[in-house]
Amino acid sequence: MKTSPYSRSDARKRDREDPLKKYRREFYRPGRVIYMDGNSLGLCSRRAKRTLLKHWTAWKKQGIGGWLNADPPWFTLGENLGAKAAPLVGALSNEVIAAGSTTVNIHALLSGFYRPGRKKRKILVDALNFPTDLYAAAAQIRLHGGDPDRDLIRVESADGVILAEEEIIGHMNEEVAVALLPSVLYGSGQLLNIKRLTEAAHDNGILIGFDCSHSAGTVDHRLHEWGVDFAMWCSYKYMNGGPGSIAFMFVHEKHFDRTPSMTGWWGYVKNRQFDMLPRFEPERGAAGWQISTPGVLSAAPLEGSLQMLAEAGIRKVREKSLALTGYLMELFDAWIGAPYDMRIVTPREPSRRGGHVALEHEQAWRITQALKARGVIPDFRPPSVIRLAPSALYISFEEVRTGMRRLKKIMDTRAYLSFPGRRDAVS
Ligand SMILES: *Cc1c(COP(=O)(O)O)cnc(C)c1O
């Protein structure tokens, strides 16, 4: 048997030694493909399907009775799923709630945490964050009578892909009220130092929130211990909750006395919600930040997928994810790299990268299409980034290896040149 570090038999050996290998079988695959797009839409698992059908059956058989008698009852499904997700981000059970959708949650949280004063009225963001976060922050400034051109501070990146923490910290001054940053940058896959940024924000009297959409379910956080003020994330990426599945909010315990701004009856003190009283009184905990009736069928698959993540353990998931992305980068260096004008823009250090690897090339869109035509599903972010996300629960080392072989072939033969240069609407 060949024992070269990059031989097929070596990849298979890594798979045999993988403590999470049994979870692969639990996922459905969209055809015979190597699915590296788990950071856009995670795959469907048997367990997710089972809990979806369970709640669908409860609706069918119990009608309105499901609110109290489904298992678990829909009335407190947001709390139930929040408690299940909490260990994945290092939070207390009642600091996390499943509710709404990511952007709505950004608005809900920002509107409650952004209370601008005369001098302290700026929101600090970075220029590389997901656009919706920037739109929401600008909108909150406008809603509070401010002007985003003046009050929204966007920290730039020197190279357009990586952020320097000291640069962000350098912008933290007495005029900043709130900072909203990503945990992992959706483009380059850089993982920010959440602990350090949180400490720096607090040293400057700034409240800080993180959008963990690109880390929840693949990176282990300690949001409570680090004192992060608030956070939100979607559940359809590494949490495998399904397209548009319900999102999450985290509110640190120290803020449980803070009254939300975008109030709605679903955040009312739970055991008196149906008293239907005219004056709002929030439930204590993240639950008080809920706005309206949760989409039960968009929450249902999460019950199964969160159970799997809990069973696998987020530390183990993170370990395997780092091993997969590390392996991918080694293969890239050995087989592809500079001679092809392609480079990895994701930081190499494990403590600075999330769950995906970003490759940059001038013809990234064409290469993306060539990969898809050869059964490798990456995604593309303009203008020139290809993202490869080997999701730890369902991607094997052998698949990473095969994917990189195909990429090498595409680069060697310049097969990408036969694909059009213009893009589809959803990439
Ligand atoms: C995926 C993602 C979102 C998605 O927002 P939706 O409201 O769910 O459409 C938002 N922010 C970040 C950082 C993301 O990665």
The ligand as an SDF file (V2000), in Angstrom:
LIG
                    3D

 15 15  0  0  0  0  0  0  0  0999 V2000
  -26.0770   33.6010    5.9210 C   0  0  0  0  0  0  0  0  0  0  0  0
  -25.9120   34.8720    6.6330 C   0  0  0  0  0  0  0  0  0  0  0  0
  -27.0160   35.7230    6.8520 C   0  0  0  0  0  0  0  0  0  0  0  0
  -28.3690   35.3720    6.2790 C   0  0  0  0  0  0  0  0  0  0  0  0
  -29.3870   36.2640    6.6110 O   0  0  0  0  0  0  0  0  0  0  0  0
  -30.9100   35.8370    6.4310 P   0  0  0  0  0  0  0  0  0  0  0  0
  -31.6530   36.8880    7.1480 O   0  0  0  0  0  0  0  0  0  0  0  0
  -31.0590   34.4630    7.0110 O   0  0  0  0  0  0  0  0  0  0  0  0
  -31.2240   35.8070    4.9650 O   0  0  0  0  0  0  0  0  0  0  0  0
  -26.8030   36.8930    7.5630 C   0  0  0  0  0  0  0  0  0  0  0  0
  -25.5840   37.2200    8.0310 N   0  0  0  0  0  0  0  0  0  0  0  0
  -24.5020   36.4180    7.8280 C   0  0  0  0  0  0  0  0  0  0  0  0
  -23.1710   36.7990    8.3760 C   0  0  0  0  0  0  0  0  0  0  0  0
  -24.6410   35.2350    7.1180 C   0  0  0  0  0  0  0  0  0  0  0  0
  -23.5840   34.4580    6.9140 O   0  0  0  0  0  0  0  0  0  0  0  0
  1  2  1  0
  2  3  1  0
  2 14  2  0
  3  4  1  0
  3 10  2  0
  4  5  1  0
  5  6  1  0
  6  7  2  0
  6  8  1  0
  6  9  1  0
 10 11  1  0
 11 12  2  0
 12 13  1  0
 12 14  1  0
 14 15  1  0
M  END
$$$$
